[in-house]
């Protein structure tokens, strides 16, 4: 499929092509049809957010083949089958990276960015309107963090992480107040999720050959206050996914997977995923009783709380990373971001 858009009078043609397709059957009455689609030319997909089963957005880094070089977002209105590629510029600045993205509705999108204008680097949050076509900067933060998670509860209330601190807005991103201040040098929160309007979690880590630092904090009052939860001993959470306010799963850099049934107050070890091909970083989606997750170049599924794990897909390029981010877009469809400027669409078939 060809995508044509116009930027400053210059027409760009982006070729979106299906890379591969295969069907993997299991002993259960479920099978997965898996398709890889190329989205960007050189930009790396960094985050994804869907409004409903049709409309979704992908945050991208810089497209070097564009003139000028500029960050992009991908937009779909048909559930991920086809994508438009939109350059992101505002206030005469070209955004070099769109780090995190949250689609409030089909017309309004919030995103964190890093931009460079006249040799000055700026970090902050911007808003896309008119379906993501028009972008304006909302707020600049006085930090240089490379990780900036963002989530909105409604059109006014949202949260962003910067340098480990958590900020809240009640004005649709125009004004921000700090609701959590991270104290420490390593392991600051850098991603944020919200299973409900009242409950949210933020987490992050730093690790090396001889050390690991991690942080997990939680709010239970709509983000007004946050408190630190117990850490997983001698390990760090690299990915977190919740089915509801209380039940969630934590994937760690040492390839262990844990489960909580009390909202992160305690964690039970389920399995070590290294033997299945785990590669420290994970993306995961809960679909009923089944959990789909990506790590390294492969996708996996489990339907028995990780007692057993089945590999359902491996990229032809073994350097591919499928742990970037994943989202369930419909009852029977999941999208995983791929480091190959592409997405992996998993269509769940029942028989």
N, C-alpha and C positions, 0 to 999 in steps of 0.2 A: 504494500500500500504506500502511496506517495503522499507526503504532507507538504503543503506549500504555504509559506507565510511570508509576509513582507516586513522588513525592518529598514527604516530610513530609505525607502525607495528601492531597496535591493531585495529581490526575491530569493528565498532560500528553499531548496528542495531537499527534504529529508526522506530517505527511503527506510521504511519500516518493513522488516521482512521476518518471516517465520524461519527460525534457525533449525529447530528439530521438534519432532513429535513422537511420542511413544506411549503405549498403554501397558501398565503394569498390573497384573491381576494378583490378588491375594487369596488365601484360603477362605477369608470371610467373603460376604456378599458385597464387598466394596472394591472398586478399582479406581485408579487415578489416571486420567489422561493429562499428559504433561507437554506443554508447548513453551518454547523460548522465543521471545520477541525482542528484536533490537529496537531501542528507544532513542538513544543519543549517538552522536558521532564519536566524541571524545570525552564528554562529561560522565562522571561517575554518579549513579543514583545513590542518594544518601538517606532519603526518608520518603515515606509514602503515606497518604491520607485519603480516605474515601468518604464522600458524603452519603452515598447510598450505593446500590449495586451497579449503578451506571457511571456516576461522576466521581472521578478521582484525580489526584495530583501527585507528581513525583518531584522531589527536590533534587536538583542536579548541581554539580560543580561547573567548572568553566568549559565552554565549548571553544577549543582553540582554533577550530576551522572557521569560526565566525569572524567577521570584521565589523566592529571591534570585538576582541575576545570578551565574552560575557557569560555569566551564569545563566542557566536555563531552568525552566520547570516543564515537565511533561503533563499534559492534560488529556483525559479520556472522557468520553460521554457514552461509551458503549461497553462499559465493564472491563476495559483493558484490551479489547481486540484491536483498536486503532488509537493512535496518540498524535496530538499536536505538540510541537515544541515551541515554547514561548520564551524569548529573551527577557531578562529582568533588569530594568534600569529605572532609576528614580533620582530626582534632584540633580540631574547631570552626572550622577555617579553610575558607574557600571558595577554591578554586584559580581564579585569574583567567585563567590560560593554561596549557594542557598543551603544551609546546614540542616535545618529541621522545618517541617511544614505541617500545618493543620488546616484542613478545609472545614470551615464552619458551615457553608452551604455551597450551592453550585456557583454563586456569584462572588463569595468572599473567602479569601484565603489568607492566613497568617503564616509568616515564615521568619526564621532567624537568618541573618546574613553576615557576611564579611565583605566589605567593599574597599576599593582603593581609588581615591580621587586626588590628583595633584600630590602624589606621594604620601598622602595621609590615609592610614588604615582606620576603618570604622567598623564597629561591631554593633548590631542592634536587631530590632524587629521591624518588619515591613508588612504592608497589607496589599493584597492583590484584589482588585475589584473588576467588575465587568467580566466575570468568569475567569479572572487571572490575567487578563490582557493588560490592564493598567495597574502600575505598582507605585506606591508611595511609602517613604520611610516614616515610621511612627515614632521611634524612640532609639536613641543611641545609648549604649551602656559603656561605662568606664572600666572596661576589662578587655583582656585579650584572649579569653578562653576559646579554644578550638571546638568545644562542645557546647551546644546550646539547645537543650530540649525545650519544646513548647507544646502546650495543650490548652484548649479552651473548653469551658463548660457550657457557655452560651455566648451570645454576641458581645457581651460586656465583660464577663469574668474569664480570665485566663491566667496562665502561669508560664514562666520562663526561667531557665537556669542559666546563670552566668558566673563563671569562676567558682562554682560550688554553692553560690548563694541562690535562693529562690525568691523571685519577685512575683507579685500579684497585681493584676489590673482589674478594676471594676468599671473602666471607662472605654472598653474596647481597644485597649492598647495605647491610648493617648498618655495616660499617667500610670506610673508603676511605683509600688512600695515594696520594700524588702520585708519578707515574712519569715525568712530563715537565713541565718548567717553561718556559713561553714567556717569552723575554726580548725586549722590544720594546714599542712603543706602538700600532703599527698592523699589520694583516694577521695577527692571531692565528688559530690553528685554531678552527673552530667546528662542524665536522661530522666524523663518523668512520664508516669502513666497515671491514668485516673479511671479506676473501675466503676466509679459512680460520682455523683455530684458532690458528695461529702468526703469520700475516701480517695486518697492519692498516695503514690509512692514515688520517691526519687532515689536514684542510686548511681554509684560510680566507683572506680577503683584505679589504683596504680600498682604496678608490679615490676619486679626485676628478678635477677637470678637468685638473690638472697632475701627478698622482701616482698610483702604484699600488704597493701593498705586498701581498705574498702569502707564504704559508707552506705547505709540504708536508712532512710528517714520516711516518716509517715504522717499524714494528716487525717484526722477524722472529723474535722469541723469545717469542711469546705475550703481548706487551705489557709485559714487564719493563723493556725499554729502548727508547728511540725516538731516531731520528736524522733530521736534516734532509736532504731530497733537493734536488737542483738545481732552481731555479725556472725557469719559462718566461720568457725575457727580455722585458721591457717589456709583460708581460701578467699575468693572474691567473686561476687556476682557479676557476670558479664552480660546476662540477659535475664529479664524478669517478665513473666506473663501471668495474668490473673483471670480466672473464670468468673469471679465475683469479688465482693469486698473481702472475703475471708480466705478463699481457696486459690492458691497460686503455686507456681513452679519457678524455681531459681536454677539457672544454669551457671556453672562456675568456670573460671579459667583453667582449673585442673580437671575439667571435663566430668565433674560430678553434677547430678541433678537432684534437687531437693524439693519437697512439697511442704506447704504450710496449710493448715486448716483453721488457723486462728489469726489470720491477717498479719503474718510475719513475726509474731511473738516467739514462735518456735518453728524449727525446720527438721523434717525427717529425711534422711538419706534414702534415695530410691535406687540409684544405679551409677555406675561409672560408664560414660559414653565413649571413652577412648577406644575400647575394643570394637565399637561399631563404626569408627571413623570420625569421632568428635575431634574438633580442632580448636578448642578453648573459647571460641566466640560462636554465639548462637542467635538465631531468630526463630520465633515460635508463635503458633496460633492454636488455640483450643477450639475444636469443632465437636461439640457434644462430648462424647466419651473418648474421642480420638484427639491426639496431639500431633500436629505436624511441625517439624522443625528442620532448619537448615544449619549446616556447619561445614566449613571447607567447601569443596565442590559438590557436595551431596545434599539430598533431601531425605528425610526419614519420617516414619510414623510409628506410633505406639497406641494401642487401645487397651492396655492393661496396666496403666501407671508405671510404665517403663520396666516392667518385669522382662519383657522382650521388646526389641526394636527392629523394625524392618527398613532397609534402605530401598527407596522407591525411585531414585534418580541420581545420576552422577553426570556432571558436565563433561563433554569431550575434552575441554581444556581443564586440566587438573589444577591449574593455578587460579581457577575461578573461586570467588568468595561468595557464598550464599547466606552468610550470617548477618548481612547488613540490616535488613528489616523485612517484616512480613505482615500481611494484613488479610483478613477475611472480608471479601467484598460482597459475598452472597452466601446463601445456605450451602451451596456446593462449589464454591470457587475461592481459591486462595492465590494471592500474588506474593512471590518472593522477589526482592531486589537482587540483582546480580552485578558483580564488579565488572562484567563484560559489557557495560553500557546497555544492559538488557533487563528484562523481567522473566521470571518463570511463572507461568500460569498453571495451577493445579486444579483441574476440574474433577470433582468427586462424583463417581458414578455408582449407583446402587443397583443391584440385580438380585 
